[in-house]
Amino acid sequence: MPDCRVLWVAFLVCHAASLVTSAPSGNDIASQTSHASLKKEVNQLEASYKKCEKSLMEANNMLEQVTNEVQVDGTNKAQVDGTNEVQADWALEEELEQMGVSNPYATSAGSCVDDDLAGRLLSAISDVQRTVNGLRSGTSYHARNLAEHKHARQYRTKYRSEAGLAVDGNVHPDYHQGSCSYTNAGPDVWWYVDLEESYAIGEVKVYNNDRYPEMINPFNIMVGNSSDVGEMSQCGGNFGADYEDTLTWVIDCGGTPGRYVMVLLPGPNRSLMMCEVRVYEYTGPD
């Protein structure tokens, strides 16, 4: 059990350090401040873990030394009450106490690696993750993009501009960069992503193209546990009328449950070209 806890703590610290490495620092003051705060948080975690790791190593070394020195007559104790293992543990603890070393296998509040420490580290890692997500997205909505690199499908594909290009992580609006999906024209053209399991959907971000931005107007966001549009719920109303002013829309789905998130172009003779769709899980009211 102690070894498992040490490995768990080590994993948490390493994960936090990897987040810092991958988080963009940016050039603006706010981003630099957040990045510095993130580094400070991970440094504190590493310091706490190293101190704990050192204490555990010293205690384990001492325990091995004591184990070699303490002689337990297991045969006699077994003849008395069969508690030779318990007696051996007591003897070890007494020797440790006399030598001023706490038992590394203790799990009380004062022990080095306990559930409380792991809980605090996990909470800190969660804060770090939210900070990293905020830096990556450049927004105040801290969450993981559920759609990235997930399987996507669309109405008939045009020019090999597959549906998956809208979940490849690249939001560049230039169609000629090769990172935008594109469909042939048709009625009620659709695109959807399979999140692989059902989530309470919070926000959906749609990134338009700058070549034919007017084509997306109007569009709907649909969410459900079936890819059949007739069984999905609509988030809000029509979007896209302001395509001349923005290339990005953020649609609030308010926790609508669903595994599939769809961009739907209602009406005849529609064609969909968009460069990215991001989906974020609902985390409750701010």
Steps between C-alpha positions, in 0.01 A plus 500: 500500500772759584682422175178552304446833671853613423452408134165683496656816645790473255256472212312810613816708522632380164163571341503854639852557368397379154211744501735789564725387218215481251316815611549802274634804681384757245623854461232697680544591867199305622619181333853541634364552850285185477792299367726621781234408755472157343875441525498610864221256578686206346827596669322492834358158420841368400658638819234336717536169320883497513493572872251221552695263274821567692329429831356177366837384368669572834223326691505197272880472530471521877225239496719260303783555748274437795349193333847350472583579863181402679484128582156358553447149637204419281487135613444583868249776424311270267478240775350756738233672291587478130565877478862493392435741210328750725776470759760558230321817388487624860871433542582693186286796605663508844847495346404779258358713780816455707709610203279802436364378169127495427358193336488567124208262469282702733201670337406749767457872431865559584645242263696603195282356226138472601161544343485864605827585322392315186169683511668840530733419212212381285309820572804707409547303178138572412563872550811477284309321224228766497763772480671327206170461317429867554837596356453275199152620411561866584164514674365487852328167434729241656430154360630226274399499135298181473485500120865519401611204287170320556319328212295742290262455207329737259267528203674414172865609516632745239859519374617243756442754775400233751289555812797419724678816389259695720625321813874490424587775750579760231268805496666680208220654288675470163346208311813467285703410808333159484340498844133574426217259428279556195183338369319488171178697474176339608195535725546527877873437479652363819830428677539325833765371738475186713633572852504121568293540818226726626588830667311798633591744224588851616639696206549434132744719305469518124787648296394624156707529183602837354455400135122463491394606851141571390432131425461414867211740554276379657611193695372303799676302771338168585591266789379150582581138573404407143640640177145515364419871487137420580606369842735788586443818700580842359725742690356849460366617165661594170860620490727648234320822406799703624749317276638832374605596853633172637640166391436330835179425683463373856169323555378431853334160529448530876572136586296332226591128517636330193768293333458662158539871421373612162533814289189518282433732207121511463346558161553394137818529296735556795875427518709495818862612520644545849845475650451371855240395755582483869273351765527564874334318787254686722652579840205673663406866535784746557 
